Amino acid sequence: MPKVPRVVIFFTLCVFCLFVVGSGVTVAVDAFQDGNSDQETIETVEDSTNYLSPAVETDDQYQEVSIDVASAVDSSAQELQTEHDIRSFTRELQFVDGIETQGELGQKRLEVVEGRYLALDQRQQALFEQYSTGEMSSNRFARELVRLGTAIKTQRSYRERIFTEVYDGRPTAPSEDFQRRFNSLELSLTPEQPVTERLRSAMTGAGDPALVYSQSAEEVLVLATIDDETYVRQATLRDERNLGAEDQFTDLWRDATNRAGSLYPWAFSSENLRDVDPFNLEVYSQVYAVRAQHSHGELSVYLDGATRNVFHENQLKRVQSLPVTQSVQNESDDLVGNVSLTNGAGPMLVSVTDDAGAPIEDASIIVDSDPVGLTDSDGELWVVQPSGEAEVGITTEGDETVSVQIPESD
């Protein structure tokens, strides 16, 4: 959609970001003094980033995801359909004269995309509900989630082509009200989703199988995985959105970045913050995206200007950088199991040795009733820490067993 010139936005935000990095958390914490600077669904963490967490009870489980031929074929089919829509639009545009008439055609096509976005938004809500109530199996849910993501992605490609062909560099544009409504809906549907992308990679055969931990409720989906010693977590809380309501960020991106800093003070503090980047810079939108590089990894948050709250969050953390908050150990005969916990909603390290301290490779690890993998040559396995109390079961190739009880994460 038409935007304020990027040079203006880029210069303004660069100056602001330098100010934020240079002054540390003071900018963020002092930004709002209206008594409503807290968000109940943001959990506070010591010595690491806070995190977006469901306020309601969720259904939790682990799932191994691997190649799924049907998903790969379906993704290709959706992409081909979008290419057909784009070619059809391009041909139709060739027979339309005049900027105003072309703008009318572009508007009609954008309204079609808007209708599809609304349907996809409803579909997302239905998926969350069906998965959380057990109406949909975890395997089917993973397929439908990837399918939904592909549908949204292809519609965004279609919208981008319409904008390029009709509006880019031209004086005509849809109304500001339409742009704000459309852009807000699009950005709320298209946040970066690194775990979903990891699912897509596993299902299409582009990547290795993935073990994914999920929390789900009616308006909630949290997915997390360990990928090459990086802890990856995405959380979506749909009920923190209020699309179409009045935007409370009067200073737009400055207010949004300040708000993010007030909700994640450790990540935005001067000693931990490496860089801050407001991105997805749509002028006419109530959705704001802010990315912060910090000493443990990367945080991306999406805020709704109407609620002033985060409704989607991505966390990428190097597992070796995270502080261990608690170690729990148990032993049985000649087997010792140790679980090192990190701060809430983080990964945990399972270590298995014999009574002399020698690591045991290929020990099978089960969290409650879910198999989560085998220990490596160092007798270790990183796995996503569950949100509640759980039992970690350990079984060696020689059928020796030990179990470790882990407490509920803080």
Summary of the structure (lengths in Angstrom):
residues: 410
radius of gyration: 23.5
end to end distance: 42.7
largest distance: 83.9
contacts: 1352
relative contact order: 0.14
helix: 38%
strand: 29%
